[in-house]
Amino acid sequence: MSAAPARAPERLLRHARGAGLGEIAAKVLERERLSLEDGLSLYRTPHLHVLGALANHVRERLHGDRTYFNVNQHINYTNLCNKLCKFCAFQRLPGEAGAYLLTPEQAADKIRAQLAEPVTEVHMVAGVWPRIPYSYYLELLRAVKAARPSIHIKAFTMVELDQIAKVAGKPLEQVLPELIEAGLGSCPGGGAEVFSERVRAATYHLKISGDEWLAIARKVHRAGLRSNCTMLHGHIETIEERVDHLDRLRRLQDETGGFQTYIPLSFHPENSEMSELEGPSALDELREIAVARLLLDNIPHVKAYWILLDVPVAQTALSFGADDVDGTVIEEHIYHDAGATTPQQVARRDLVRWIERAGRVPCERDTLYNLVHEADAARPEAPRIPEMSH
C-alpha cells in the first residue's frame, strides 16, 4: 500500500471539482489527453494536494506501488565546454583551474574501480569541446565496454551528439551506427533546457535550439536507441514556456515512441552566472513532477532525480507522479558543482530503504526497465515501453 493511495475515482473527482479542476479530473479518469490550457491550469492551481492526487492516480494506474531504481555510476569525461551556458557551474575553458579531459583509459579505470559493485549502467555526459577528435568518442566507448563488457552505456546528450557528428565530418545518421558498434546502448535526456527561443537567447545562446534538439532525438530513436528527455526549470522560464516544452516532447513521442523517462531538472543557482535567482522550492519540484505525469501521457516513466531533489522531496514525489528515483550514481559532478548537497553516491540498500519508507515497492531495473533480480521478477511485470516508430 502506498503512502498516499490513489483515491477512488468518485472521491477524487469530487475533490477536483471543489478545487476548480473537475473538467481536467474527468479527462484524467477517462484517459483523455490534456490540452495546453489544461497544463496552464495545473501550473496555476493553488490546490497542490489535488494536483498531486490526480498525478498519483495516473502513476498508480501505470505502475502500482512499484518504484524503479538501478545500480549505476556516472562518468563526466570532460568539463571543457564552449557553450558558456549562464546556468552552468561545471564548464571550464582550457587553462582554467580544474579543467580536465579524461583519457579513455582513465574512464575505464573508473569502471574497473567499481567491479566489485553490481553496476549495470554507466551514465556518461560532459561538456562540449570542438577540439576533441571523433576517434576519442569511439575509443572512450570501447575502453569502457572492454573494462566491463556487461555494462550498458548510456552516453552523449543530443548536444554532444551534434558536436560529435560535426567533428566526424559526416551526418549523424552515419555516426550513430558507429557509436552503437563501439558500445553505445542508449542516450540521456540532458541539454534540452527549455525549448523557448527567448530563454535560449538569454541563457544558452551558443547551444543547439529546441528544434535541433528534437530533430537529433528523432534520429536517435530512428537508429533504434532509447533516450530520456528533460526540462531545466526554476529560472527565468514562464509556465507557458514549460507547457510548450512538454507538449513538444509529447508530440515527438507520438511520432517515435523512443522516450522512456522524463526527468525534470531543477535549476541550482549556486556558482553560476545566475546566482541571484532563488531556484525552485520543494513545492515547485512536486508541482513540476505532477504536471509532467499528467501531460506526458505517452512517456512511461517520470523520474524524481534524488541527487537534485534531496531524499525527502524525492520520497514525497513518489506520491506526486514519479515512479523512478534514478540510481546509486557514484561520482556525479555537474550538479554538485552547481551546489547540490546530496551525497556523491549511495548504496543499493539505502535506495531500497528510502523507497520502502515512502510506502512503495523497490524494483531494481536495468537501463531499459527490465527487472534485474528474480525476487523483483516475481512481482507483477512492469509496463513495457511502447514499440518505437521508425
N, C-alpha and C positions, 0 to 999 in steps of 0.2 A: 504494500500500500504506500502511495507516495505521500510526501509531506503535505501536499495540497491537492487532493484527488480532484479529477475533473468533475465539475458539478453536473448533476442530472440536467439534460437539456432544458426542461421547463424552468428549473430554478435559475439556470444560467441566463436564459432569455429574459426572465423577469428582472434580474439584477441589471442586465444590459439595458433594458428599456428604462429603468429608473435612472441610468447614467446617460441617457440620450444616445445609446449605441444599439438600439433594438434592431434597426434595419441591418446593420453590419453583423450583429449576432445571428440573425436569421440566415444571412448568406453563409456564415461560417458553419452553422449547423447543417445547412443544405449542401455544403461543399461547393458553393458557388465562388467564383473568383471575385476578389475585392477590387474596386476601382481605385484610381489615383486619388480621387476625392475621399474615398473611404480611408486611404492611407493618411491623408492630412488630418482627418477627424481623429484617427488613432493617436497621432502625434500631439494633437491639441487637447485631448480629453484630460481633465484633472483626475479622473477615476482610474488610477493606475491599477487598483486591485481588480477591477472588472476587466481591464485590458489584459492583465496577467492571467485571469481565469479563462478568457477566450483563447489566449495563446496556449495555455496549459491543456485545454480541451483538444486542440489540434495536435499538440505534442504527444499526448497520451493516446489519441486515436491512431497516430502513426507508429509509436514506439512503446506504448505502455509505460512501465516504470524503468525500462532499460536506459542506462546511461553509458555511453561508449567512451573508452579511453584506449591509448596504446602506449607501448614502451618504445620511446623514440629518443633520438638525440639530434641536436642542431649543430650544423657547421656553417658559420658565416665566413666564407672563404676569403673575402676581402672587404675592407671598408673604404677603398679607393672609389671615388664617385664624382662624376662631373655634372650631376643633375642639380645639385645645390638646392634641394627642397628646404623651404624655410622651417618645416616642422621636424626635420631630421637632426638628431644629435649623434648619429652613428657615423656619418660620412666624414672622410678626410681627403685632402689632396696630397700628392706626393711631397715628402719633406716635412709635412706637419707631424707634430707629436702624436704617436700612437698609430700612425698609418701602417697598414700591413697588407700583404698578399701571401696567403699560404701556398706553398708548392703542393702539387698533387700528392706527393709522398707525406708531407706534413698532415694533410687532410686524412690520408689513410692511417697515419699514426693515431689520430683521434678515434678512428673507428676501432683500431686494434686495442686501444686502451679500454674499450668497453666490451670486449669479447666475453667477459665473464657475466655480463648482464644480458637478459633475453631481449635485446633490442631487435625490433622488426623493421624499423623505418629510420632513415636519416633524412632530415629536412635541411636542404642546402639553399640558402639565398644570400645575397651580398649586394655590394654597391655595383655601379655600372662604370667601367673604365675602358675607354676605346683602345688602349694600347695592349690590352690582354689579347693574345692571339687566339684564333679559333681552336688551334690544337690544344691549348690549355684546357678548355672545357671538356674535350674528349678524353684527355689524359686524366683529368680530375674524376670523371665518371668511372673510367676503367680502374683507376687506382683504388677508389672506394669499393667498387664491386669486387676487386681481387682480394681486398682485405677482409671482406665478409660477403661471400657470394650469395648468401640467402637474403641479404638486406634489400628492402625496397627503397629506391632512391626517388624521393620527391624533391625536385630541384627546379630552379630558374623560374622567376616570375615572368609575366608577359613582357615587362620592361627589359629584363635581362635577355629574354629570347629575341627581342627586337635588336638589341646590340650584338648578340651572338651571330645572328644572320648577317648583320652589316659587316662584321669583321670577317665572316666566312666568304663574303662576296657572292652570295647566292641566295635564292629565295628560301624563306622559312620552310616551305613545303619540301625542299630538298634537304634542309638541315635537320629537320625533326627525325626522319628515319635514321640518320647517322647518330644522333644523340641517343635514340632508343637502342640502337645496336650497341652503343657504348655502355648502356646501363640505365638510362633514364626510364623511370616507371610511371611517373605522374608529375603534375605541376602544382605548386602552391597558388594561392589566390591574391598575393600581395601586389602592391604597385597600382591598384585601381584608384586609390584615394577616393575622391568624389568626382564623378564624370563631368560635373559642371565646368564649362569653359571659364566662367567668372572666377571660380575657386582656383582653377589651374593657372590662370594668368596671374593671380595674386600670390600663389604659394609654391607652385611647382612647374613653372612655365617651360622648363627645359625637358620635361618628361613627356612621354607619348600622351596623346589625347585619349579621352574616353572612347571615341570611335575606334582609334587604333588599338587600344587595349582589347576591346570586344572583338575586333577583327582577328587579332592574334589568338585569342581564346577560341574562336571558331576554328581556326586552322589546327590548333592543338587537339581539339575534340575530333576533328575530321581525320587526324592522324591516329586516332584510336586511344588517345590518352585522356584520362580523367583529370579534372582540376578542381580546385576550390575557388571561391570568389569572396571578395571582401568589400568593405567600405570603411574609410577612416572618418570618424565622426567626432564631434565635440569641439570644433574650432570655429571657422567663420562660415560654414555652410548653413543654408536655411533648411527648414523642413521640406519645402518644395523641392529643393535640390536632392535631398535624401530620397524622397519618394520617386523622383525621376530616375535616380541611380538604381534603386531596387527594381523599378519597372523595366529598365533596360537589361538588367541581369535576367529577369523573369522572361523577357521576350527572347533572349538568346537561348535560354534553357528550353523554351518551347521548340526552338529550331534544332538544337543539337542534343539535348539531354546529357551534356557532359559535365555539368557541375554536380559534385556530390555533397559539398558542405558550404554553407555561407557562414562567414566569420566577421562580425562587427568588430572593428579595431578602434579602441578608444585612444584619442589623442592625448599624449603625455607632453605637457609644455616644457618641462624642466630641461635645461641645457640646450634649448632650441632658439631660433630667432623669433619664435612666437611665445616666449616665456611669460609675456604679460597676460596671456589668456589663462583662464582657470581650468579648462578641460572639463569633461563630463563628470557629473556626480554619480553616485551609486544608483540613484533612481533613474537618471538618464540612461545608464547602462541597461537596466532592466527594461525600460521602455523600448530601447533600441532592439533588444532581442525579441521582445514580444511582437513589435510591429513587423519585424522581419519574418517571424514564424507565420504570421497571418497573411502577409502579402506574397511571400515566396512559396506559393502552394505547390510548385513543381520541383523544388530542391529538397531532397530527402532529409538533410540534417542541418541544424543550426548549432553552432559551437559557442559555448561560454569559455573563452580562452583564459584559463585561470591565471596565467602569468601576467596578464594585463589587468584583470578584474580584482585580484585578491580573492582568496579562497572563500570567505563568507558570501561575497557577492556572486561568485560562480555557483556556489551551492544554492543560493536563492534563485538564480537564473534557471535552475533545473525545474522550477515550478512556474517559469515565465516563458516557456517555449523552447529552451535549449535542451538538447539530448546528448551532448558531447562536451567534454572538458579538455580536449587535447591529450597530452601525454606527459611522460616523465621529463622530457625536454633535454636535459643535460647540456649545459653551457650555451645559453642564449645571450646575445649581446645587443641586438638592435634596440629592443625595448628597455633593457636595463640601462643602456647608455642614455636613454631618454627619461630615466627616473623611476622605472618600475622597481618596486621594493620587494617583490616576491622572490623566493629562492631561485637560484640558478638551475636547480634540478630537484626532483622529489623521487622517493622510492615508490615502486608499484604499490606497496602496502598502504602508503599514505593516500594515494589516489583512491584506492578501494575504500579506505576508511572515510575519506571526505564524502564520497558518493553515498555510502551507506548512511552516514549521519544526516544527509539531506533527504533520506527516506526513499532512495532509489536503488536499483539493482545494478551493480557494476558489471559491465561486459567488456572484457578486453578484446580489441579488434586489431586487424591489420589495417594498412592504409586504405584498402578498398572495402572495408567494413565486413570482411569475413571474420567470424568469431575465431579466436585463437585456441582456446583450451576446450577439452572435452566437457568439462563442467559447464562452461559457457554454452557450448553447442547443444547441451541438453535443454536449455531454455528455449522458449518459442523463437523460431527463426526470425532474424532481423529483416525488415522490409528491404527488398532488393532495389538497387539503383536502376532506374529505367534504362532500356537499351538506348544507345546514342544513335542519332540520325546522322548519316554521312552525306 
